[in-house]
Amino acid sequence: MNIYVLLKRTFDTEEKITLVNGKINEDGVEFIINPYDEYAVEEAIQVRDAQGGEVTVVTVANEFAEKQLRTALAMGADKAVLINIEEDVAYGDPFTTAKIISEYLKDKDADLIIAGNVAIDGGSGQVGPRVAELLNIPYITTITQLKIDGINVSVTRDVEGDAEIIETSLPLLVTAQQGLNEPRYPSLPGIMKARKKPFEELELDDLDIEEADVAAKTKTIEIFLPSKKEAGKVLSGDMSEQVKELVQLLRAEAKVI
Amino acid sequence: MARKVLVLGEVRDGFLRNVSFEAIGAAILAADGGEVVGVIVGESIQSFGDELIQYGADRVVTVEDAKLGQYTSDGYAQAILAVIDAEKPEGIIFGHTALGKDLAPRIAGKLNSGLISDVTSIEEAGGNLVFTRPIYSGKAFEKKIVTDGVIFATIRPNNIEPLRKDESRTGAVSSLRVEIKDLRAIIKDVIRKATDGVDLSEAKVVIAGGRGVKSEEGFKPLKELAQVLGGAVGASRGACDANYCEYSLQIGQTGKVVTPDLYIACGISGAIQHLAGMSNSKVIVAINKDPEANIFKIADYGIVGDLFEVVPLLIEECKKLKINA
């Protein structure tokens, strides 16, 4: 089975966001594999171990994403591909990323492509379905279970808390939801092995992509931080009086109940 | 600049979702005087057309087919692409719901267009339609414009005001015949788990529990309070990791981002990752034993106390309120 994982390097979830000159400040920030992509890497490894084959992790990023790709290799992925767009793309959007990934994947005969359902930074959740559309294969988003039998696939999908059981077939793209699995930590031997695993770095030229073909369709014109919330009123007194006061405040002052 | 804008009316469990009315509100802003056309896709949905018009759509196009009874991206994409082809809109608005998130990127992919997801407000500025959306799960926001092709956006529930329903409004409801073929993924079964039909991301009131809830059993009073207030129950990552509840209830940077009118945090300390998912709620109430808990820093109202004492009292008070009303 030829399995590809789409991975993104993101800020650690515990990082605070600050701005420098109107841009997100990346100085001193801890980066991780996007948490939903971690589920994707884990699932890919489990499918390969059960079915045989090979797992390739792919990212579209700058050179710094090598670290996250190496982590995925240390978890057990077989190969990594870094499509480095730093020189070519000044400003990209989900259209850009999906177009580049699909150009890379179009002649790879992928049986299964797994991505996270959303990245916790940009939060658009577009790249997975866009790639599937561009490759003309079916996709299922926010999955919590994946069963493969030959080319037949049974998937459980989280839909706003309800579970849909869906039957489809390979080739297929799925996006991972929390609960799909418990991602493993890289082992020490895994980390040693990762250093020697195939690691390919590509640029747009290598994929015969013109910058104009992947030019963003949207543009960010401003980034701002939400206005800081002032700490409010902490009530005091007898507990039943506090609760009465709270309900009164919610009704008369805040007007929300 | 007047634009023709298409809006998806999403029917779930026999009702048009509230976010679809909000989407019409958004479409009217985006249309800037142009025509707002509703689209409804499904099986026997003709009757919903009038309701979209009463909420502000100028007219409605429906696509009905037995194969559209349940949502599949293959079926819906064929139907909606056919409507887009017939109507040639300059703008498209969906709700940022499970369906919208699944379908919109595919349609944008097919149209070779941009897509601005999870929009919380829309304004016309400097000749551009400017969309504001959260990034880093609400730790920051960005303003975006579309630079090429159709203007396509999904809007987050509970953020854009719908118009008041006007039952005297009328408009044409027409149907488009589309031959739906080749569904590559078939839904075999749906297991209902969501609480009493109030969807967490659309709920006006959210009662959330953290580690302080201590057990699965401990969520009971929270569920009761949610029921009394017509809200939904959510949870912190701590509560989900401890198996007190399902991951689908998780609110935070991993999990759902919610912006209800009222958020009541029970036994939640307020880790950064959780705050990212709820700090843009309109009114926040914190109930926690620890007066130093982070959650009090962003709460509008706080009660320092044991949630198992406070929540039952709160249920009683809210019930009284209902009786008096």
Interface residues (C-beta under 8 A of the other chain):
Chain A: F11 T13 E14 E15 K16 I17 L19 I24 P35 Y36 D93 P94 F95 A98 V118 I120 D121 G122 G123 S124 G125 Q126 V127 G128 P129 R130 V131 A132 E133 L134 P138 Y139 I140 T141 T142 T144 S154 V155 D158 V159 E160 G161 D162 A163 E164 I165 I166 E167 T168 S169 Q177 Q178 G179 A215 A216 K217 T218 K219 T220 I221 E222 I223 F224 L225 P226 K229 A231 G232 K233 V234 L235 M239 S240 Q242 V243 K244 L246 V247 L249 L250 R251 A254 V256 I257
Chain B: S73 D74 T97 A98 K101 D102 L103 A104 P105 R106 A108 G109 K110 N112 S113 G114 L115 I116 S117 D118 N128 V130 R133 P134 I135 Y136 S137 G138 K139 A140 F141 E142 K143 K144 I145 V146 T147 D148 G149 R184 A185 I186 I187 K188 D189 V190 I191 R192 K193 A194 T195 D199 L200 S201 K204 V205 L229 C240 E246 Y247 S248 L249 Q250 G252 Q253 T254 G255 V257 D261 L262 A271 I272 Q273 A276 S279 N280 K282 V283 I284 V285 P291 F296 K297 I298 A299 D300 Y301 G302 I303 V304 G305 E309 V310 L313 L314 E317 C318 L321
